[in-house]
Amino acid sequence: MAKKFQVTLVGASGVTGRNAYDYLAENGPADLIWNIAGRNEHKLKQILGRGDETWNKPEITIADLGNPDQVEAMIRNTKVLIHLAGPYAEHGEFIIAKCIEHKTDYVDIGGETFFIREMILKYHERAREQGVRIIPTAGYESLPFDMLTMMTVRRIKDVYNETCSAVKIVTSFHRSGSVRDNRISAGSIGTMRNILAGDHIGAFNDMSCLLPDSCDRKGIRRRNKVKYVARYDQDVNAYTGPLQPAPFLNVPVILRSAYLQNEAGRGYGDQFRYSDSMTMEFYSRNEAGQREAARKSAFKNRLTSMIMGGPRIFRSLIRQRLDSMGIRAGEGPSEGSLHFVDYELRLFATASSGRKMTARASARGHPGYLSTARIAAEAGLALSFDKRRDDQQYGIVTPSTGLGESFIHRLENAGVEVSFD
Ligand SMILES: NC(=O)c1ccc[n+]([C@@H]2O[C@H](COP(=O)([O-])OP(=O)(O)OC[C@H]3O[C@@H](n4cnc5c(N)ncnc54)[C@H](OP(=O)(O)O)[C@@H]3O)[C@@H](O)[C@H]2O)c1
């Protein structure tokens, strides 16, 4: 049966969702048939007031994620669900199960790896049989990292006829203006809270957590352990620390892409390794300040990792601290500030013979809340409109394996420019 909507955006009143709304209304196809869904009609009506008469304004659907009937009706009526009402662990399973049942493709920007693992174990095969694409982590983390890696692996195959044995990506954030508002949103805090409360399998510290047990998970873990260290990186001539804000997310996603691609016969090397880090210009202009910022970031992230792997009492104390901050959905950095942070990824790949290849991706706008919104919106449009291709896989997949190489044009539409040196 034909679906009423080509795209449904849920979470449009959130920090990220507002920007995804703007992007779809302004830049989506003029004849896009879409709706925004959420629990608060008043807020959704306010969202419709954004922009001008040239924008393609959607319908409103009332759907509280805690109401199964409303959620199922929302999913049944749409070809693609762009789910930005994170965090995801609380209501996410019902949504994913219903998307598979009603053959609704799905994209989100979550980072709760313990929950994604559970969904893979329970629903990957069913989604694959149904020909549905469920794509978590399709924001700044991890889509551009994952796509850039996949494209480089393919290029190494095409140009050198070799597999790729290692990829390292160094990220930089740049200030492009004077507005400084570095707060994080309620949704991001909620994600951390959910991990503290629900990650009983140690997924936070396990880079093989999105892989099935039939893999050599121990070996993969050993090769891809995240090192929470500060170091001077000769490739970029700068001090680096752990990637922010979520150094635990890209690694498992990209290792899952490697696993899924190898299953389909498109080779990442058997011993493929992935790592990432971040330079510190955003925090200080001079070298001493950058070294200190890298050291602090490494310490903070090492501590977080120890807490995540430590006794429950510590996790519970931090969770209480996060709850006491009392940040409400939709609160976060001011909208004006989001245009003044840009980012750049510099990728360094090593082929099996030791030959090197480099690539870059850069984008204007705040990675987490602006670029993420545009990227997720384009992912939703791709799922709804683009021709199916052989390199796209079904199931609970990753951004690069679900969307395939052709997504690169949409990534560029979203403002992420990619180049190979
Ligand atoms: N991967 C990445 O790079 C990346 C980047 C940024 C954010 N994120 C993730 O994205 C998620 C959202 O972040 P955000 O900053 O946009 O969050 P936010 O500002 O708190 O927005 C949350 C949205 O979810 C809606 N919502 C909450 N509970 C709901 C329910 N029961 N029914 C219907 N709607 C509900 C809220 O609606 P109301 O307005 O009605 O409360 C709001 O629209 C988080 O999980 C965050 O970690 C990921």
The ligand as an ORCA input file, in Angstrom:
! r2SCAN-3c Opt
* xyz 0 1
  N      25.570     11.701     16.127
  C      25.778     12.987     16.331
  O      26.741     13.541     15.820
  C      24.816     13.772     17.181
  C      24.892     15.157     17.212
  C      23.948     15.851     17.979
  C      22.982     15.165     18.732
  N      22.999     13.811     18.697
  C      21.957     13.042     19.431
  O      20.700     13.437     18.925
  C      19.696     13.268     19.898
  C      18.834     14.522     19.968
  O      19.626     15.596     20.427
  P      19.058     17.079     20.513
  O      20.162     17.899     21.003
  O      18.425     17.504     19.253
  O      17.942     16.843     21.658
  P      16.827     17.824     22.242
  O      17.095     19.236     21.885
  O      16.669     17.456     23.670
  O      15.504     17.372     21.453
  C      14.841     16.180     21.721
  C      13.595     16.095     20.846
  O      12.948     14.851     21.157
  C      11.584     15.100     21.391
  N      11.035     14.119     22.312
  C      11.529     13.772     23.506
  N      10.738     12.856     24.063
  C       9.710     12.635     23.205
  C       8.568     11.811     23.233
  N       8.278     11.004     24.265
  N       7.730     11.832     22.162
  C       7.983     12.640     21.103
  N       9.058     13.450     21.038
  C       9.904     13.446     22.077
  C      11.553     16.488     21.989
  O      10.232     16.998     21.873
  P       9.620     18.134     22.858
  O      10.056     19.426     22.263
  O       8.162     17.886     22.794
  O      10.217     17.914     24.231
  C      12.574     17.186     21.101
  O      11.972     17.531     19.870
  C      20.448     12.900     21.175
  O      20.358     11.503     21.324
  C      21.871     13.328     20.913
  O      22.827     12.565     21.609
  C      23.873     13.109     17.938
*
